[in-house]
Amino acid sequence: MYVRASFTSLYEAAEQADIMRANRRSQPREKTGEPAELIIDLNGSKIACLVHNVSDGGAMVESSGSDLLKRLILNYKDKNIHSPCKVVWSCGNLAGLEFQPE
């Protein structure tokens, strides 16, 4: 059976899962909705993304690349973040990133 989900329903599902996980988080999330970029390889190849929320430990981003590598760099100039990240979950175009020490 093929089920087609709209982006809105995927985003809402991710937001609901985010709310359910909130009590397990050690840092609060700040909603942003601002543009950033993901550096995806050693050559500096980039993918534009939208940062939906961010904390000291990670971020939820939306990008056109649904098959992101497990490790990448989030370059988020508006918040002065240039950090290696590990993709800890993904759902369609949304991904949860965990900041990694350099």
KEDREN-919097 format. One record per residue (C-alpha): residue in one letter; x, y, z. Coordinates in Angstrom, 3 decimals, padded with zeros to 6 digits, always signed. Example, Ala and Ser with C-alpha at 12.3 -4.5 7.8 and 13.67 -1.06 7.14 Angstrom:
BEGIN
NODE res       px       py       pz
NODE   A +012.300 -004.500 +007.800
NODE   S +013.670 -001.060 +007.140
***
This chain:
BEGIN
NODE res       px       py       pz
NODE   M +000.000 +000.000 +000.000
NODE   Y +001.379 +003.405 -000.988
NODE   V +000.698 +006.319 +001.336
NODE   R +001.575 +009.845 +000.298
NODE   A +002.223 +012.293 +003.099
NODE   S +002.390 +016.006 +002.607
NODE   F +005.334 +018.006 +003.892
NODE   T +002.998 +019.709 +006.364
NODE   S +001.958 +016.401 +007.903
NODE   L +005.615 +015.262 +008.117
NODE   Y +006.597 +018.538 +009.751
NODE   E +003.692 +018.327 +012.190
NODE   A +004.610 +014.722 +013.044
NODE   A +008.212 +015.770 +013.662
NODE   E +007.050 +018.689 +015.816
NODE   Q +004.786 +016.354 +017.829
NODE   A +007.657 +013.900 +018.327
NODE   D +009.798 +016.889 +019.331
NODE   I +007.259 +017.884 +021.979
NODE   M +007.073 +014.318 +023.321
NODE   R +010.887 +014.181 +023.627
NODE   A +011.107 +017.619 +025.236
NODE   N +011.094 +016.317 +028.787
NODE   R +014.153 +014.131 +027.990
NODE   R +016.243 +017.036 +026.726
NODE   S +018.934 +018.634 +028.795
NODE   Q +018.754 +021.949 +026.865
NODE   P +015.711 +023.917 +025.666
NODE   R +015.188 +024.453 +021.921
NODE   E +014.854 +027.878 +020.333
NODE   K +012.535 +028.042 +017.301
NODE   T +014.237 +029.877 +014.455
NODE   G +013.011 +029.268 +010.874
NODE   E +016.186 +030.821 +009.454
NODE   P +018.368 +029.803 +006.479
NODE   A +021.733 +028.067 +006.879
NODE   E +023.835 +025.574 +004.946
NODE   L +025.098 +022.036 +005.400
NODE   I +028.654 +021.304 +004.315
NODE   I +028.449 +017.702 +003.185
NODE   D +031.965 +016.693 +002.126
NODE   L +035.656 +017.517 +002.385
NODE   N +035.483 +019.507 -000.875
NODE   G +033.139 +021.994 +000.785
NODE   S +030.019 +021.023 -001.188
NODE   K +026.994 +022.712 +000.370
NODE   I +023.251 +022.196 +000.584
NODE   A +020.959 +025.056 +001.614
NODE   C +018.782 +024.284 +004.607
NODE   L +016.283 +025.865 +006.969
NODE   V +016.941 +025.589 +010.698
NODE   H +013.607 +025.015 +012.458
NODE   N +015.035 +024.951 +015.961
NODE   V +018.395 +024.925 +017.707
NODE   S +019.835 +024.256 +021.166
NODE   D +023.300 +023.977 +022.659
NODE   G +023.265 +020.281 +021.731
NODE   G +021.811 +020.209 +018.225
NODE   A +019.275 +021.405 +015.678
NODE   M +016.360 +020.321 +013.503
NODE   V +016.907 +021.240 +009.858
NODE   E +014.989 +020.930 +006.603
NODE   S +016.899 +020.423 +003.363
NODE   S +016.319 +019.241 -000.173
NODE   G +018.730 +016.327 +000.367
NODE   S +016.762 +013.500 +001.949
NODE   D +019.790 +011.155 +002.072
NODE   L +022.181 +013.198 +004.184
NODE   L +025.484 +011.716 +005.244
NODE   K +025.725 +010.630 +008.865
NODE   R +028.325 +013.341 +009.527
NODE   L +028.334 +016.892 +008.157
NODE   I +028.912 +020.493 +009.222
NODE   L +026.149 +022.968 +010.012
NODE   N +027.135 +026.497 +008.966
NODE   Y +024.519 +028.753 +010.580
NODE   K +025.814 +032.306 +010.292
NODE   D +022.850 +034.012 +012.014
NODE   K +023.679 +032.192 +015.277
NODE   N +027.453 +032.069 +014.701
NODE   I +027.404 +028.242 +014.543
NODE   H +029.925 +026.338 +012.427
NODE   S +029.872 +022.880 +013.958
NODE   P +030.451 +019.259 +012.978
NODE   C +027.198 +017.310 +013.387
NODE   K +025.924 +013.774 +013.462
NODE   V +022.510 +013.043 +011.923
NODE   V +020.576 +011.281 +014.698
NODE   W +017.201 +011.006 +012.936
NODE   S +015.602 +011.891 +009.628
NODE   C +012.076 +011.925 +008.261
NODE   G +011.694 +013.017 +004.641
NODE   N +013.431 +016.382 +004.281
NODE   L +013.732 +016.916 +008.044
NODE   A +016.736 +015.824 +010.087
NODE   G +017.810 +016.036 +013.700
NODE   L +021.456 +016.995 +014.141
NODE   E +023.588 +016.488 +017.217
NODE   F +026.561 +018.820 +017.544
NODE   Q +029.867 +016.944 +017.855
NODE   P +033.086 +018.145 +019.451
NODE   E +035.701 +019.258 +016.929
***
